[in-house]
Amino acid sequence: MSQDQQLNNDELLSVLEWYRAAGVDLAVGEDAIDRFAQKTQQAAAPRAAVQSMQQASQPAAPPPLAGPIGGDPGEAQRLAAEAPTLEALKATLESYDGCGLKFRATQLVFGEGNPEAKIVIIGDPPGADEDREGRPFAGRTADLLTRMLASIGLDWDSVYALNTIPWRPPGNRAPTPEELSLCLPFLHRHVELIGPRLVMTMGQMATQTVFQSTSSIIKMRGKWQDVSIGNHTVPAIATLPPGYLLRNPAAKQQAWRDLLSFRSRMAELSLP
């Protein structure tokens, strides 16, 4: 059919029916109009004004976060070594501004339990609950850990707990190697001052840090090893952290085997 061919009534009705079936039910003119081009032209004029208003209403960029970009591990080592007691170490950490994590955390998470205890539990970096409460284990993880300890005859009067680092990393991310190097001297001194006879690590970061390993917690758990934490050498075993067990209840069987091994070693050393 040529473009100028005249259609009879039946053919016109057929064309109209085809358009109706296709969803075209409104005649807007003889010539087609490119609505997309029209919209672009209409928007072009006020666009600059709109952008100007948006820029004017945009809040000013916040000032850079307080605190140093990079600290000095040598200073951290010196300050930690100079702390003669746990109270002095805590005061040193509260005044220490060398690690930027401090300026993003709510508060310092130091340690909890009996400072005279011969059993130390080292957990991963603080999470949201720990950051909010200022305790190494908090919330539901603290409740489960209390029950885990009770299952082998321990309580908070017979253990001391602390975290690998004393401040929560933003968003629970892993600490950077630089941040870890600034916090490790304080962890080492913390353990030296307590002088435990047994250590249990709970979590991958805690285990890799204490055992100086890159292996996963799944491969490391349940295996005893003498570790050096600062100037203190002590037998240590790794197990799964309470938070992981809450998310994966089937793994409690593995943790229970680790606890039984820990109880056996306690009996050998007449602890607690």
C-alpha positions as CSV (number, residue, x, y, z in Angstrom):
1,M,0.0,0.0,0.0
2,S,1.5,3.4,-1.0
3,Q,1.7,6.3,1.5
4,D,-0.9,8.5,-0.4
5,Q,-3.4,5.7,-1.2
6,Q,-6.9,6.6,-0.1
7,L,-8.6,4.1,2.3
8,N,-12.3,3.2,2.2
9,N,-14.5,3.2,5.2
10,D,-13.9,-0.5,6.1
11,E,-10.1,0.0,5.8
12,L,-10.2,3.1,7.9
13,L,-12.2,1.3,10.6
14,S,-9.7,-1.5,10.5
15,V,-6.8,1.0,11.0
16,L,-8.6,2.6,13.9
17,E,-9.3,-0.7,15.5
18,W,-5.6,-1.6,15.2
19,Y,-4.6,1.7,16.9
20,R,-7.2,1.1,19.6
21,A,-5.9,-2.4,20.2
22,A,-2.3,-1.0,20.4
23,G,-3.5,1.5,23.1
24,V,-3.7,4.6,21.0
25,D,-7.0,6.2,21.7
26,L,-6.3,10.0,21.4
27,A,-5.6,12.0,18.3
28,V,-3.3,14.9,19.0
29,G,-2.6,16.3,15.6
30,E,-1.7,15.6,12.0
31,D,2.1,15.7,12.6
32,A,4.1,13.6,15.1
33,I,5.7,15.4,18.0
34,D,8.9,14.3,19.6
35,R,7.9,14.7,23.3
36,F,11.3,13.7,24.6
37,A,13.0,16.5,22.7
38,Q,10.3,18.9,23.8
39,K,10.9,17.9,27.4
40,T,14.6,18.4,27.1
41,Q,14.2,21.9,25.7
42,Q,11.7,22.8,28.4
43,A,14.0,21.6,31.2
44,A,17.2,23.2,29.8
45,A,16.2,26.8,30.7
46,P,15.5,26.3,34.5
47,R,18.1,23.6,34.9
48,A,20.9,26.1,35.8
49,A,18.6,27.9,38.2
50,V,17.6,24.6,39.9
51,Q,21.3,23.6,40.2
52,S,22.1,26.9,41.7
53,M,19.3,26.5,44.3
54,Q,20.4,23.0,45.1
55,Q,24.0,24.2,45.7
56,A,22.8,27.0,47.9
57,S,20.7,24.7,50.0
58,Q,23.4,22.0,50.3
59,P,24.7,21.9,53.8
60,A,28.3,22.8,54.3
61,A,30.7,19.8,54.4
62,P,31.4,18.7,57.9
63,P,34.8,19.5,59.4
64,P,37.3,16.8,59.2
65,L,37.1,14.3,62.1
66,A,39.4,15.2,65.0
67,G,42.4,13.1,65.7
68,P,45.6,12.2,63.9
69,I,45.7,10.6,60.5
70,G,48.5,8.3,61.5
71,G,50.0,7.6,65.0
72,D,53.4,6.4,66.1
73,P,53.6,2.7,67.1
74,G,56.8,3.6,69.0
75,E,54.9,6.0,71.2
76,A,52.2,3.4,71.8
77,Q,54.8,0.9,72.9
78,R,56.5,3.4,75.2
79,L,53.2,4.5,76.8
80,A,52.0,1.0,77.3
81,A,55.3,-0.1,78.9
82,E,55.2,2.7,81.3
83,A,51.9,1.7,82.8
84,P,52.6,-0.1,86.1
85,T,49.0,-1.2,86.8
86,L,45.7,-1.9,85.0
87,E,44.3,1.4,86.4
88,A,47.3,3.3,85.0
89,L,46.9,1.5,81.6
90,K,43.3,2.4,81.4
91,A,44.1,6.1,82.2
92,T,46.8,6.0,79.5
93,L,44.3,4.7,76.9
94,E,41.7,7.3,77.9
95,S,44.2,10.1,77.3
96,Y,45.9,8.5,74.3
97,D,45.1,10.3,71.0
98,G,47.4,8.4,68.7
99,C,44.8,6.0,67.2
100,G,42.0,7.5,65.1
101,L,39.6,4.7,66.1
102,K,39.2,6.5,69.4
103,F,37.5,9.5,67.7
104,R,35.0,7.3,66.0
105,A,34.0,5.1,68.9
106,T,31.5,6.0,71.6
107,Q,33.8,5.1,74.5
108,L,36.8,3.0,75.5
109,V,36.2,-0.7,76.0
110,F,38.9,-1.8,78.5
111,G,38.3,-5.1,80.3
112,E,36.0,-6.8,82.7
113,G,36.2,-9.5,85.3
114,N,38.7,-10.3,88.1
115,P,42.1,-8.7,87.5
116,E,43.6,-11.4,89.8
117,A,42.2,-14.2,87.7
118,K,44.5,-16.7,86.0
119,I,42.3,-17.2,83.0
120,V,42.0,-14.5,80.3
121,I,39.5,-14.4,77.5
122,I,40.4,-12.3,74.5
123,G,37.6,-11.4,72.1
124,D,37.4,-9.7,68.7
125,P,37.3,-5.9,68.4
126,P,34.2,-4.3,70.1
127,G,30.9,-4.3,68.3
128,A,27.9,-2.0,68.7
129,D,26.8,-3.4,72.0
130,E,30.3,-3.3,73.5
131,D,30.8,0.2,72.2
132,R,27.5,1.3,73.8
133,E,28.1,-0.4,77.1
134,G,31.8,-0.1,77.4
135,R,32.2,-3.9,78.1
136,P,34.3,-6.5,76.2
137,F,31.2,-8.7,75.8
138,A,27.8,-7.2,75.9
139,G,24.1,-7.8,75.1
140,R,23.2,-11.4,74.0
141,T,26.8,-12.4,73.5
142,A,27.5,-11.6,77.2
143,D,24.5,-13.8,78.2
144,L,25.7,-16.7,76.1
145,L,29.3,-16.3,77.3
146,T,28.2,-16.4,80.9
147,R,26.4,-19.7,80.3
148,M,29.4,-21.1,78.4
149,L,31.7,-20.3,81.3
150,A,29.2,-21.7,83.8
151,S,29.2,-25.0,81.9
152,I,32.8,-25.6,82.8
153,G,32.6,-24.2,86.3
154,L,33.7,-20.6,85.7
155,D,32.1,-17.2,86.3
156,W,33.1,-13.6,86.1
157,D,35.0,-13.8,89.4
158,S,37.3,-16.4,88.0
159,V,38.1,-14.9,84.5
160,Y,39.1,-11.6,83.0
161,A,38.0,-10.6,79.5
162,L,39.2,-8.0,77.1
163,N,39.1,-7.2,73.4
164,T,41.9,-7.3,70.8
165,I,41.6,-3.6,70.4
166,P,39.9,-1.2,72.9
167,W,37.8,0.8,70.4
168,R,35.1,-0.2,68.0
169,P,36.1,0.2,64.3
170,P,33.4,2.1,62.3
171,G,30.8,-0.2,60.9
172,N,32.4,-3.2,62.6
173,R,35.0,-3.3,59.9
174,A,38.3,-5.0,60.5
175,P,41.0,-2.7,61.9
176,T,43.7,-1.7,59.5
177,P,47.2,-3.0,60.0
178,E,48.2,0.5,61.1
179,E,45.4,0.7,63.6
180,L,46.3,-2.8,64.9
181,S,50.0,-1.8,65.3
182,L,48.9,1.2,67.5
183,C,46.6,-1.0,69.7
184,L,48.7,-4.1,70.1
185,P,51.2,-2.7,72.6
186,F,48.2,-2.0,75.0
187,L,46.9,-5.5,74.5
188,H,50.3,-6.9,75.3
189,R,50.7,-4.8,78.4
190,H,47.2,-5.6,79.5
191,V,47.9,-9.4,79.4
192,E,51.4,-8.9,81.0
193,L,49.9,-7.1,84.0
194,I,47.3,-9.9,84.6
195,G,49.8,-12.7,84.0
196,P,47.3,-15.4,83.2
197,R,48.1,-19.1,83.2
198,L,45.6,-19.9,80.4
199,V,44.2,-17.9,77.5
200,M,41.1,-18.5,75.4
201,T,40.6,-16.5,72.2
202,M,37.1,-16.1,70.8
203,G,36.9,-15.0,67.2
204,Q,39.0,-14.8,64.1
205,M,40.6,-11.5,64.7
206,A,41.5,-12.3,68.3
207,T,42.9,-15.7,67.3
208,Q,44.9,-14.5,64.3
209,T,46.4,-11.7,66.5
210,V,47.2,-13.8,69.5
211,F,48.5,-16.8,67.6
212,Q,50.1,-14.6,64.9
213,S,48.5,-16.6,62.2
214,T,46.5,-15.9,59.0
215,S,44.5,-19.2,59.3
216,S,40.7,-19.0,59.8
217,I,39.1,-19.6,63.2
218,I,37.6,-22.8,61.8
219,K,41.0,-24.3,61.3
220,M,42.6,-22.8,64.4
221,R,39.9,-23.7,67.0
222,G,40.4,-26.5,69.5
223,K,44.2,-26.6,69.2
224,W,46.5,-25.7,72.1
225,Q,49.6,-23.7,71.5
226,D,52.0,-21.7,73.7
227,V,51.8,-18.1,72.6
228,S,53.8,-15.0,73.5
229,I,51.7,-11.9,74.3
230,G,54.2,-9.2,74.9
231,N,56.7,-10.6,77.4
232,H,54.2,-13.2,78.7
233,T,54.1,-16.8,77.4
234,V,51.0,-18.8,78.1
235,P,49.1,-21.8,76.7
236,A,46.2,-20.7,74.6
237,I,43.3,-22.3,72.7
238,A,40.9,-20.7,70.2
239,T,37.2,-21.2,70.0
240,L,34.2,-19.8,68.2
241,P,32.8,-16.5,69.6
242,P,29.4,-16.2,71.2
243,G,28.1,-13.9,68.4
244,Y,28.9,-16.6,65.8
245,L,27.2,-19.3,67.9
246,L,24.0,-17.2,68.2
247,R,23.9,-16.9,64.4
248,N,24.9,-20.6,63.8
249,P,23.5,-22.7,66.7
250,A,24.8,-25.9,65.0
251,A,28.3,-24.8,65.8
252,K,27.8,-25.0,69.5
253,Q,28.8,-28.6,69.4
254,Q,32.3,-27.5,68.2
255,A,32.5,-24.8,70.9
256,W,31.5,-27.4,73.6
257,R,34.4,-29.6,72.6
258,D,36.7,-26.7,73.0
259,L,35.3,-25.9,76.4
260,L,35.8,-29.5,77.5
261,S,39.4,-29.3,76.4
262,F,39.8,-26.0,78.3
263,R,38.3,-27.6,81.4
264,S,40.7,-30.5,81.2
265,R,43.7,-28.1,81.0
266,M,42.3,-26.2,84.0
267,A,42.2,-29.4,86.0
268,E,45.8,-30.1,85.1
269,L,46.8,-26.7,86.5
270,S,44.4,-26.8,89.5
271,L,42.5,-23.8,88.2
272,P,40.7,-21.6,88.9
